[in-house]
């Protein structure tokens, strides 16, 4: 009961931290709350938000997916290659690209569930291999020349709202529905909370791991398509390092690194906090190296707090 209360306070504290950051950055630079800057901030974090949904499911199981950034890069290249060099229809290229990213996720699931490799090693291996494959396909050069219709996904607006923000909101709604309204969501919590108990209760843990990594691959692929549309250039290094920002969003949002606990609403707050930090530090002209230090400290604090709570619960 005490642990539950602590986690409830943690969920609320996440939003208080976000409000605090908004106040601090607004005082430091009033342009922070300018409507145009807010929309820019939301558009910037949309890729993090979309990819973080799949990562949330993975971390809920107590696993990790280091291939997210590489999937984003790989998607950038193959989707661009399909449309530019093969002349493929935009929608067919997107469908095949999302299928490819999902298959990469299934490959992660195979190595983790069937082979029995630790997730951190399996996904790192996939990260390394597909980063190289993306460079081979592109020849290390960017791919340009997309249609105006494709640009809508990353640069379009519905009224005053950027399309990437709408896609992110729909993805968060879908992620929340899966966690709260489906039996799969309950299985994710059960497996992450106690894998042996989940097995004894009849949950097919292996299949759940396959499903979770496939979902992670799908959402990373979708984030890659939005990024490709936004920057209007396919690059083999486009998603380099994104996995760490996405993990920070999820962990900062209150999802336990050891699995079994977390809410999608917290991940939303975590994503906005990362966006506010990055945007606010840029407006304050803070050195990029210092920004990296701040992001590292934020991740360490979030994970450290979670580990402390786990120790207290165990005692």
N, C-alpha and C positions, 0 to 999 in steps of 0.2 A: 504493500500500500504506500509506504514511504517513497519507494522507488518511482511509483506511478506519479505521485505528486511532484517529485523532482523533475520528471520528464515533462509534465504539464507546464511547470514553471519555465523549463527550458524552451518549450515551444513558443510561449508568450514572449520570452526574453529575446528571441530571434527578431521579432517584429519591433521590439523596443530598440534594439541595436540599429535596425534599419532607420527608424525615425530619428535616432540620435545622430547617425551619419548624415542624414539629410539636413538636419539643423546645423551641424558643424560646417558642412561644405557650403551651405547657403550663407552662413555668416562670413566664411572665408572668401566666397565669390558668389554674389547674388545671381550671377548668370546660371548657376547650377539649377535653379528652379524655373528657369525660362522654359516655356512650353516646347520650344524647338529643341532645347537641350535634353529635356525629358524624353521626347520622342526619339532623339538620337541615341540616348542611353538605352532605351528599350529595344531599339533596333540592333544595337551592338550586342546586347546580352541574349538576343533571340536564339543564336546558335548554341550558346551555353545551355539555355533553358530547354531547348528541344533535345539535345544530347543527354542532358542530366536525367531525363525521365527513364531512359534505359539503364543508365548507371545507378539510379535509385534502386531498381529491382535487383541488380547485381549485388550491390552492397547490402541490401536487405537479407540476402542469402549468406552474407559474411564473406563474399568473394570480392574480386576487383577486376576491372577491365582496362588494361593499359593500351588496348588497340584502338580506342575511340578516335584519337587524333589521326592515326594512320588511315582509318576507315574514311574519315572526312577527306583526307588528302586523296586517297584512292578513288573515292566517288567523284571528286573534282576532276580528276584526269579521265576516268572512263566515260563519264557523262559528257564531258566536253569532246572527247574523242568520237563518241557515237554521233553526236550532232554535227561536228565540224568536219571530221575526216571521213566519216561514213555516210553523211547526209541523212541520218536517221530522223524520223519524226520525233518532235520534242517529247510527246507523251510516252512513246515507246521507249525512248532513251531513259526517261525518268523511271519507268516501271522496271526496266532491265537493271538499272543502276541500284534501285532499292532492293531488288531481288538479290543482286550480287552482294550488297552490304549485309543482307540477312543471312546469306550463305556463309559469309565470313564469320558472323556471329555463331552460326551452327558449328562451324569448324572449331571455334573456341569452346563451345559446349561439348563437342566430341572429345577434345583433349582433356578437358576438366572432368567430365562425367564418365566417359567410357575408358579413356586411357588412365585417368587418375592423376594427372599432372596438377600441381598447385596452380591456381588461376593466375597468379602474378607471373609465373614462368610461361604458361601457355599463351597468355595474351601478349606478353613481351615478345615471344617468338613470332607470333602473327604480326605484331607491330613492325618488327624488323623486316620480315619477309615481304610484306605488302608495301612497305615504304620503298624497298628496292624495286619491286614490280612497277610501282607508279612512276619511278624515275626512268625505268626501261621503256615503258609505253610512251612517255612524253619526251624521251630523249633529254630530260633535264630542262626542257623549255616550256614556257607557258603556252596554253592553247586558247586562242581567241576567235571571235567571229560568230556570236550567238544571235538568234533572232530577237526582235523586240518583245515578242510574246514571252520568251523565257525570262527576260529581265524583270517581269512583274513579280516573280516569287521573292526576289531580294530587294527590288527597288520600287515596287508599286505601292499604291495607297488605296484604301477604301475609305473615302471621306478624308479625314486627317490622320487616320491610323495606318501605319506602315503594314504591309502585307505580312512581313516576317513576324511581327508582333501578334497578328491574328493567328498565324500558324502556330506560334508558341503557345498562345492561350488555349487553342483547341487541343494541342498535344498534352498540356497540363491537365485539361479537363478529362481527356481520355485516360491519362495515367491515374488520376484520382479515382475515376470510375472503376478501373481494373483493380486497384487496391481495396476499395471500399465496398464494391458491389458484386464482385465475382468470387467464385471459390478459388480461382487461381491466386487472387490477392491474399486470401487467407492462407493458402499453401506457402506463399513466399514468406510470410511472417512465421509460419510454423517451422519451415526448414531452417530459416535463419536463427530462430530462437532455440531450437534443440533438434538437430538433424536426426539423432537416434530415435527420439520420441516420434518424430514425423514418420520415420520408416515403420515403426511399430504400429502407427495408426493407419497404415496402408497407403501413405502418400508415396508416389513413385518419384523419388528424389532425383534420379537420373534424368527423367523427362522434364522435370521442373527446371533443372539447370540448363538443359538444351533450350527450353522455351525462353528463359530469362536472357541467355546470351544472344539468342536470335533477335529478341526484342531490342536489346541493346544495340546490336548491329543495325537494325532497321532505323532506329531513331538517330543514330550517328550518321547513317546514310542520308536521312532527310535533312539533318543539319548541314551536311556537305552540299546538298543541292541548293539549299537556301544561300549558303555562303558563295557558291559558284555563281549564282544569279546576282548576288549583291556586288561582288568584286568584278564580275564580267570577264573573268580570266581563270582558266583551269591551271592550277599549279600543284606540283607534286609535294610541296612543303606547306600547303595552305593550312593544314590542321596540326602542324608541328607544335607539340606541347599542350594542345587543347585538352588532352585527357586529364592533366593536373588541375586545370581551371574547373573542369566539369566535376572532378572528384571534390574539389574545394566547395563548390556550390552545394553538392549533396551533403557532405559531412557538416558544413556550416549550417545547413538547413535542419540539422538534428537527427539525421539518419545514422544509426549506430554502426561504427566500422566493424563490429563483431557480429552484426546481423540481428534481425528480430524486431527492430524498432525503427520507426520513422514515418513521417507523414508527407504527402505531396505538397501540402500547404507550406510546410517548413522549407521544402526545396525551392518553392517559389520565392520565399523570403531570402533564402541563401543566394539564389541567383541574382536578385535585385541588390543585395548587399555587395556582391562582387562587382556588379555593374556600377554601383554608386562609388565604390572605392576606386575603381579604375578611372571612371569619368571625373570624379572629384579631384584625384591626384593630378590628372592631366591639366585641369583648369587651374590648379595651384602651381603648375609648372614644376612639379616634383620630378627629379631625375628618374629615368626609367629603371636604373639599377636599384634605386631606393624603393621603387614600386615593387620590384621583384622580392625584395627583402620583406616588405609589408605583407605581400601575399603569402610568402612562406610562413611568416609568424602567425598570420590568421589561420592557416591550415593547421599548424602545430597546436595552437590554442584550442581549436575546435576538436581535434582528435584527442588532445590531452584531457579536456573536460569530460569527453565521453569515456575515456579509460578510467578516470577517477571515479565516475559514477558506477562503472561496472565493478570496480574493486570494492566500493562501499556496499554494493548490493550483495557481492559474494561474502562479505564479512557479516 
